[in-house]
Amino acid sequence: MLIVVTIFLVGIFYFFQSYIFKKFWNKKLEVEVSFSNQYAIEGDEMAMNIVVVNNKVLPLPLVYIKFQVSKYLLFKDQDNASITDDYYRNDLFSILMYQKITRKLPFLCGKRGYYTVKSFDVVSNNLFANQKFAVNIKNNEFIYVYPKLVSIEELDIQFKKQMGDIISKRRLMEDPFEFRGIREYQPYDAMKTVNFKASARTGELMVNVFDYTFSQEVIVFLNVQKEKEWVDELFFERSISIAATLCSQYIDKGFHVKFVSNARDVFYNEEIVVEFGAGNNHTNTILNSMARINLKKDAEPIAHKLKNIYDDSVILLVSMYCESDLQEAYYHLSQRGNACMWILPCRLAVDHEKIKDIACENVIPWEVCP
């Protein structure tokens, strides 16, 4: 009789706990998966924070938090994880009534990119661990990993000299707000500078003369066009780092910088253009766009973008691609009077013949080491 009663009570307890856990396991249960910071540089150490709060009387002996993120975020703790195309994490928590648990998972930002945790699963069991309850929670967490800047000190004397010349030889432009005087018309003067009142008074065609100001505009072009079917991605990543360094350096020097690339944005699948701007916020805008570059998409030729420049901005081209169409566009740009520099990421031991055949000035090879 006692055995029957015991079995009956155990049965009641089993169905009772099963009902309670099924109905209330995720009530007042709060789970947060977030990055410790939303902006980092390649090589930085960051952390993923998992916070679990149980605001009820019912304890949860087993709670699993499952999420996936890019394998290029290199977590130090590889327990409870698997890596295939992505990094899959499965962390176990045992949480009592009215308890909060915070766990930090350190990781290294192994590669430039834009990474997200769009959702995660919360899974729990009843006391007998024979029933599983799960819920998927939408998440909007992201992290921008900026390209690692290269050291200007790595550059040779020729590069640094030409970079200094570009800074010092900023093109002079007339400033329409700095009126200097009036003189007689010359054949090369634009009609918009004619002063009709002065012309009527003197009987001769007269034009306004303005003082000059420095043009402080730099356009950095990043070309990720391929010369052949397969190219080591390291060249493109180093090209992005070089372009990021140039943009940052010139903005720091007070220039207005525009960034143009035929690379595709991982958000919009469009080529990237960041218009002229200055200051720290503009630097961040450019670096954000570089973090979102999708190298899996083929790039269209960039030569036509160089041909369509008709102002006197300083032009900095970063391109490992150096076929005749790009050489021609770059040559004509320099012949129009623009201050130009072409940084060519390469392996000098392999590409020395290709470099020698480039018939353009201010082409600076940049050694890319594996």
Disulfide bonds with the S-S distance in Angstrom:
none
